[in-house]
Amino acid sequence: MIKHCIFAGVMTELPADKQQLRKYRWALFVFFFISGLRFASWASRIPDIQAHLHLSDAGLGSVLFALPIGSMAGLPVSGYCVTRFGSRKTLLIAALIFPVTMIGIGLSDTVATLFTLLFFFGLSSNLLNISMNTQAVAVEALYKRSIMASFHGTWSLGGFTGAAFSTWMMSMHVNPLHHFIIISSISLISMLLVYSNTIKQDVGKKSSGKIFSKPDRFLLLLGIIAFSSMVCEGTMADWSGVYFRKILHAPAGLVTLGYVAYMSMMTTGRFLGDRFVSRMGVSKVIKWSGLVIATGLLIAVTMPYIATAVIGFLFVGMGVSSVVPLSYAMAGRSKKMTPGVAIAAVSSVGFLGFLIGPPMIGFIAQAADLRWAFVLIAILGLGTTIVSGKLKEV
């Protein structure tokens, strides 16, 4: 069973005293928190940037497409850098680039400049993401128990903090540039302070000189699992508010209630996920996650009322909470690829779900109904349960 051999074959040639392990873990907590903080800070100021550049909704949509393009371009670059230079050096590179691109976005006065900087913002985000998760795989191997979900929970907590701080910044009429300078300064100082406590040597499969190789069946299955979950994540991010407004006819003040419920439970689930893994094993947690996702969406669809939809979205948040963290953790223990390349491979497939899901919902909602679109997402969410049954032992 995966539960009993999840760390089998992982090389741990690093010091393992408890105090040092705590330093490794808390240093990574800072990086994950800052990553969530900065993403939420940027996302919250999109309306102000749209107004500043006088962009139509269509124009804004076109410019924002630079972010996922940069993210996708960053996946192979991240895998290469982590394998060639190590996750620690890549982490430092990303930490230095990220604040520069964020401040640049605040300075952008033309669409072309904004598009270019968003591309590099997305690319550097993936450098940070892959290197952080590679480090997390190493720390988890040293702990010899599941702790990956807690790192992703810290990312979500950073996102909440960023959203709250942004609300305060906007209430104080602080413009995006000054807001981004504050966030970037805090981020850079925090990361540099803890950088010395990151792991110097990656663990797992040693590089054989091949940076890219064909993913094996195990990694492809993990990619499909991540894809199914991230379709649901993208749907919740882009369509939960629309569902509350158009289907449930919620008052303006309650339109975001479903998304808040979803995010709250996803954050909670990530902090509880490692306990579930310790008791049930990875395979069972992923299987149950798919069932919980599908149940939540079907509750929201079959009982289209505000209270029941909130309950349904709470289920969805719990369901998706641990799927991607566990997929990354398992990929990092690949026997065929180095951790950075394996995580990038799974992330590439998973991220396609995040990109494809929202527009697919739009097409289905236009042709049929948004509730039918949510039924399809429920079926895709159930895909995590079906595919997880095909996973072989690590």
N, C-alpha and C positions, 0 to 999 in steps of 0.2 A: 504493500500500500504506500501511496505517496506520503501519507501521514508519518510513516516510520522511517522513510529513507530520503526525506526531502533535502537533507544536506549531504547525502552520500556523494563522494567523489569531489567535493569542494575542497580545494587546498587552502589551509589556513596557516600560513607561515608568518603570521604577525603576532606581536605581543598580545596576550589576552588577559592581563590583570584587570580587575573590575573597574578601577579608577580610570584607566586608559580607555576602556570600552565605553564608559559613560561620556568621556570627552569626545570620542568619535561620534557617538550618537547625538549629543547635544550640538555639536558643530553642524551636523547634517540637518538637525531640526531648524537651525537658523537659516540655512540655505533654502530649505523647502518653504519655510515661512515667508522669507523675503520674496521668493518666486511668486507665491500666491498674492502677496501684498502688492507687488508691482503690476501684476496682470490686472487685478481688480482696480488699481488706481488708474491705469490706462483706460480700461473699459468704461469706467464711470464718467470719463471726460469726453467720450466720443461725441455727445450732442454739442458740447462747447466747441470742439474742433470743427464739426460740421458747420456750425454757425459762423465761425471765424473765416472759413474758406468759402462760404456761401455755396455749399454743396447740396444738390437735390438728393432725395432718398436713393435714386438710382445711381447718382454719382458717388455717394458715400459707399454704397454697396460695391461698386467697382473698385474703389480705393481700398476698402477693407479686405478685398480678395488678396491683396499683397501679403497679408499676414499668414494665411494658410499656405500660400506659395512658398514663402520664406521658410515656414515650418517644415514643409515637405522637402525642400531643398536642403534643409539642415540635417535631415535624418541620416543620409549617407555620409555627409561631412562629419557628423558627430561620431558615427561608428568608426570612421577612419581615424579621427583625432584621438578618441579614447584608446583605440588599439595601438596607434603609433606612438602617442605621447603619454598615455596613461590618463585615468579619469581625474587625477588631482590637478595636473597642469591644465587640462581642458576646463576644469571647474574654474580655475583662476582666469583663464582667457575669457570665458563667458561672463564671469563676474565683472570684468573690466569693460567688456563691450556693451553689456546690457544697459548700464546707466547712461552711456554716451548716446545710444540710440533713443533712449527714452527722453532725454533732454532735447535731442534733435527733433523729435516729434513735436515737442512744445514750441520749438522755434520755427517749425515749418510754415511757410507763407505761400507755397504753391502746391498744387496737387501732385506734380511730379516729385517734388522733394518728399512729401508725405508718403507717397507710394514707395519710394526707394527706402526710406527709413523704416517703414512698416515691414518691408521685406527682410531687412537686417534684424529688426526687432524679433520677427518670427524665427529667423535662423539662429540668433543668439539664444532665444528661448529654448530651442531644441538642444543646443550645445549644453546649456545648463541642465536641462531635463535628463538627457542621456547620461551625462557625467554624474549627476546627483544620484540617479538610480543605480549606476554601476557602483558608486561608493556605498550605497545602501545595501546592495547585495553582499559586499565585502563585510560590512558591519554585522549584517544578519547572520552571515556564516560564522563569525566569531562568537556571536551570542548563542548560536546553535538552537535557535528557536525563531518563530515568525515574529518580525517586528516591522516588516515593510509597510503594512497598512497604516501604522502610526505616523510614518513619515508623510504619507499622502494626506492623512488627517490634518497634519500640521500645515500642509499647503492650503487646504480648505479653510483652516483657521486664519491663515494669513490673508486669504481672499475676503473673509468676513471683516477682518480688521481694516483692510484696504478700502472696502466699500463704506465702512463707518467713518473712517478718516476722510474719505473723499466727500461724503455728505457734509461733514463739518467744514471742509475747505470751501465747498461751494456755498454753504450758508454764510461764510465769511467773505465771499466774493473774491477768493484767491484765484487768479487765472491759472490755466493748465500749466504754463511754463514754470511758474514759481512752485506750484504744487509738485510737478515732476522733479524739480531740483531738490526739494525737501526729501521726497521719497528716495531719489537716487543717492543722495548724500547719506541718508540713514542706511540704505541698503549696502552701499560700498563700504562704509566704515564697519558695519556689523559683520559683513562677510570677511573682510580682511582681518578683523580681530580674532575670528575663530578658524581662519584658514590653516594655521599651524597645527590644529587638532584634527585635520582630515587625514585619511589613510594614504600613506605614501605609495604603497604597492598594492595593485589590484590583485584580487584572488580569482580562482577559477581556472579555466583552460588557459594555458600559456600560448602566446602568439607563435604561430608556425611560419610567419612571414606572409600568409595569405590574409589580406584584409577583408576581401569579399568572397563568399562561397554560397552555394545554394542551400537555403534553409532546409532542414530535415522535416519529416512529417510532424514531429513533436512541436517544433516552432511554428509550423503552418497552422496547426490546431490552436495553439495559443493565440496566434494572430486572429483567427476567426472568432475566438472567444472574446478577445479585446474589441474586435470590430462590432460584434453584436451588442456589447455593453456600451460602447461609445456612440453607437447610433442612438441609443436611448438617452445618453448624456446630452448629445447635441440637440435632440428633440426637446428635452426639458429646458435647455438653455434658451432656445429660440421660439418655442411654441407653447410653453406652459401658460404664459401670460395671455396669448391669443386665445387659447382654449377657455380660459376663465372669462375673457371678455366676450367672445363671439358665441360660445356654446352655453356657458353658464350664466351669461349676462350679469356678471359680477359688477358691483359698484366700482368706480374708479379707484377708491382706496383699498379695494381687496383684490385687484387684478394680479398683483405680484404675490399674493398669499400662497398660492400653490408652489411657486418657485422657491419661496422662503422655506416652506415646509420641506420640500425636496432637498434643498441644500443643507438645512439643519440636520436632517436625518442622515444624509450622505456623510457629513462631517462626523457625526456621532458614530455611525457604522464603521468608519475607518479607524477610529480609536478603539472600537470593540472587536474589530476584525481579527486581530492577532490572537485574541482569547478564543474566538471561535475556531481558528485554525488549530490551536493547541489541543482543543478538545475533540474536534471533528475531523481534522485533516483538510488539506487544500482541496482535494477533489470534491468532497461533500459540500464544502462551503460554496464552491463555484456552482455545483448542481443546484443547491438551494437558492442561490442568488438569482438564477434565471427564473425559477418558479415564483420568487417574491416579486421580481420585476413585472412578470406577466400578470400576476394577481393584482398588483397595484394599478396597472394601466386598465385592466378590465373592470376593476371597481369604479374607476373614474369615468369609463365609457358607459357602462351599464346602469350606473346610478348618477346621472349628470346633475348633481347638486353641489353647492359649494362645500358643505361639510364632508360629504363622501369623497369628493374629488381631492380635498386636502388629505384625507386618510389614504386615498390611493397613491398620491404623490409621495407621502411619507414612506409607503411600501417601496416605491420605485427608488427613492433615495437610499434606503437600506439595501436594496437589491444590487444597485450598481456600485456601492461603496467600496467593496473589496476586490472586485473582479480585475480591474486594471492593475492595481498594486500587486496582486498575487500573480497575474500573468507576467509582469515584469520580473518579479522575484524568481519565478520558475525559469524564465528565459535566461536570466543571468547565470543559471547553473547548467547551461547547455554544455553537452559533451563534444559538440562539433565546432562551435564558434566561441570566440572570446566574449566575455560578458557585454561589453559595449556594443559590439556588432549584433549580438543576439537580441539585446533589448531594442536596438534601433530597428531591427527587422520586424519584431512584433509590434513595435510602436508605429511603424509605417503602415501596416495593415489595419491596425486599430484606428489610427488617425483618419484613414479613409472613411471609416464609419461616421466619425464626427463631422466630416465635410459633406458626405453624401446624404446623411439622414435628414437634416433640415430642408434642403431643396426638394427631396423626394416627398416629404410630408406636404410641402406646398403643392406639388403636382397632383397628389392624390386628393388633397382637400379641395382643389379646384375642380377635379373631375367627379368626385363623389361627395365626401363629407369629411371634416376633420376627425370625427369620431371613428370612421373607418380607417383613417390613416393611423390613428393611435392603436387600433386593433392589429394592424400590420406590425407596428413597432413592438407590440406585446409578443407577437409570434417570433420576431427577431430576438427579442430579449430571452425568450424561451430557448433560443438557439444555444445560449451559453450552457444550459442544462444538458442539451442533447450532445453537443460536441465534447463537453467535459467527460462524458462517459467513455469517449474514445481515447482519452489520454493514457499513455503508458507510464509506467513507473519512471521516475527521474533516475 
